[in-house]
Amino acid sequence: MKSNKKSPAPVAAAKADAALPVLGPIGMLRWAWTQLTSMRTALFLLLLLAVAAVPGSLFPQRPANPFVVTQYIKDNAEYGELLDTLQLFDVYSSAWFSAIYILLFISLIGCVVPRAIAHYKAMRSQPPRTPKRLSRLPEYGTLVVPADAGLPASDAIKSAAGVLRKRGYRVEVRDDDGARPSLGAERGFAKEVGNLVFHTSLIGVLVSVAIGGLFGYSGQRILVEGDTFVNTLVGYDQFTPGTNFQSSQLQPYSIQLDKFDVLFDRESPGKFGQPIDFNAEVTTRETPDAPAKQEVLKVNEPVTLGGTSIYLTGNGYAPVVTIRDGAGNIAMQGPVVAKLQGENYYSSVVIKVPDAKPDQLGFVGFFLPTAFVTDDGISFSGDPDLFNPQLTLNSYFGDLGLDNGAPQNVFELDVQDLTPLNNRNLDAGGITLAPGSTYTLPDNKGSISFDSVKRYVGVDIHHNPGQLYALIFALLAVAGLIVSLYVNRRRVWVRTGTHEDGRTMVEYGLLARGEDHRLAAEAQAIRQLLAEEWDLEDSASTQQTPSRQGDNGADSVTTPTGSAGPTKDQ
């Protein structure tokens, strides 16, 4: 018996002889561009950018605090240099982070531009042609206009077009002079517009963030009552410039802290002594020659000056001291910022006096706004306000290490190489001062006086030229996303015809582009409007479902050729 199965030999030979077309350099570039500008790639790059930003939170960043980075590398010598080589201490300016950022930017543009062009063409084109069998559409129904209504098929299709136009559809009538006129209608183009606005706004946000990172800057400064800050590089305690920052961008404005007040809760038993309001009275000048302006700086109410926003971020006390050296000369005089450490404004104090002669002096201790002493001799602050201020210090002399050029933390004093003069373990004991009192140091090393107490504030100064634009684009992105989620793209077709007994037969169908759970309700609404337009005894409330609705006169309609009702050949 002869087999009908074909021999696999010719097929295998054909596969062996087949050769894939060579793409060539241009073809490869087109393929790469197609892959880069796909929405899948854009979403992947967006996720990759978020993951790439994680090391910026795990490791100290050099632009924010170079001293901490240097110390981190020194403390972790086995892998610190490797992390630095991988630019993990400069994440946001690294080559790999910038590459992801730029690729995402290009990918979004490549996605948006072709879609915008295609959508523009779709908006200018006519609705799709009327399907031959409307009964196959997800939402379908029929209506019958009685013969005595005197409504021909051409007039019925025109009045249906008017109803749909009032409902926001873009309508095109076809064959209005023929035996079976029809129309096609579309609406919901705003859905794709919202989608395009969303993606375009993401590009705008990326550009705005890039502008802020390139040309913005931020800095911090501590201001004691009476101090003036001038917007120059040397005026900042800490300064973080943008990548393309130029010192010429700094407008030479000034701000002076005149007075700082803190309102404490004195009524609530559970929150007694808690600060409830902060109020900084400042004097500002836009330029050195500009008139002075009195303003108030509060938490979450920044002062805008010279294109920057100045925020109130911290506060505390600054004891005013006068320190004389062994020769009786004033080696230091002025307020010393006390760093908050505990409840009720318990604060640590570090004083470095490199100009003291013959030996440099250093002091470490704490400041208590309202000092209390326990039975064990331990001092603590009983209230955040200045009811019984006290300055408690230990003193040292020797080389403070300020002359070797290495940076030091102003709130820390390395006493390892210093010789103690005062502490509780020595015969001289510690130093305890009240306002107006003076203590003479042992061994004729000098003296320290506690003159008074001032308040200080910590301010953050930010200049971000892209901040406003980022906010605008972010709001546009949210608006576009909402529109794209809640607006549906829908198409409606209506066909009319005249029955041999004079009735006008109408059928309609609806189709959504994408998932639309409200399409049935739309079909119901259109049916009711058409019935009201033609004064038919048909109410949407009497129908079982808007899908597959029969005509308003009978459960089924059989029409001859040329009628609007469904037939076998449809």
Disulfide bonds with the S-S distance in Angstrom:
none
